[in-house]
Amino acid sequence: MSKLYFRYGAMGCGKTMQLLQVAFNYEERGHKVCVIKPATDTKNGTKLLTRIGPERETDFCFDKKTDIFKKVKKDFAKVHCVLVDEAQFLTRQQADQLMQITTELDIPVMAYGLRLNFRMEDGGFEGATRLLQIAHDIEEIKTICECGRKATLNCRFLNGKLVNTGPDILIDDGKTEIKYQALCPKCYFEHLRNTVTEVK
């Protein structure tokens, strides 16, 4: 039976790069893949873009109303693997639909995403929470903090200051510098003590 895989890690750990490598490996062997991402990830349009250069057009983008199982069954039932980027933005129902793809269509699904939001909570990422509950295989993709320790937390900086309040999705208004960085807990709390500010 095919499996549902969840690969999670802090920002900058190479999740999208790994997804593209998996897609390449399948296609190099003559297999077809279906690559998808949420429509809320607007920074690169319908493309997946990595920090170090490689990119790829997605097969489709989904919103919260998309039934991913029905879409794959209708248009991609003959693929050998479904690859999901930014999987934290799935709804709980869509995470279950990925499991349905593995059980009913016998297609393996590999989902890549964040485990925690910038407030160190999972409440904003119901897709990640559900995948941690139901995936057959769960693996952390590791990265390092600016200090050299293992980075596990996703941090939001506005105009150079760490913030731990505000909406889960923040759209760039062109006036505020928005930056995300992976930090270890020690550096996170040091930044928090020194520069924390609130977003109204």
Stockholm file with secondary structure:
# STOCKHOLM 1.0

chainA/1-200         MSKLYFRYGAMGCGKTMQLLQVAFNYEERGHKVCVIKPATDTKNGTKLLTRIGPERETDFCFDKKTDIFKKVKKDFAKVHCVLVDEAQFLTRQQADQLMQITTELDIPVMAYGLRLNFRMEDGGFEGATRLLQIAHDIEEIKTICECGRKATLNCRFLNGKLVNTGPDILIDDGKTEIKYQALCPKCYFEHLRNTVTEVK
#=GR chainA/1-200 SS CCCEEEEECCTTSCHHHHHHHHHHHHHHTTCCEEEEEETTCCTTTTEEECTTSCEEECSEEECTTCCHHHHHHHHCTTCSEEEESSGGGSCHHHHHHHHHHHHHSCCCEEEEECSSCTTSCSTTCHHHHHHHHHCSEEEECCEECTTSSEECEEEEEETTEEECCSCSSCCCCSSSCEEEEEECHHHHHHHHHHHCBCCC
#=GC SS_cons         CCCEEEEECCTTSCHHHHHHHHHHHHHHTTCCEEEEEETTCCTTTTEEECTTSCEEECSEEECTTCCHHHHHHHHCTTCSEEEESSGGGSCHHHHHHHHHHHHHSCCCEEEEECSSCTTSCSTTCHHHHHHHHHCSEEEECCEECTTSSEECEEEEEETTEEECCSCSSCCCCSSSCEEEEEECHHHHHHHHHHHCBCCC
//
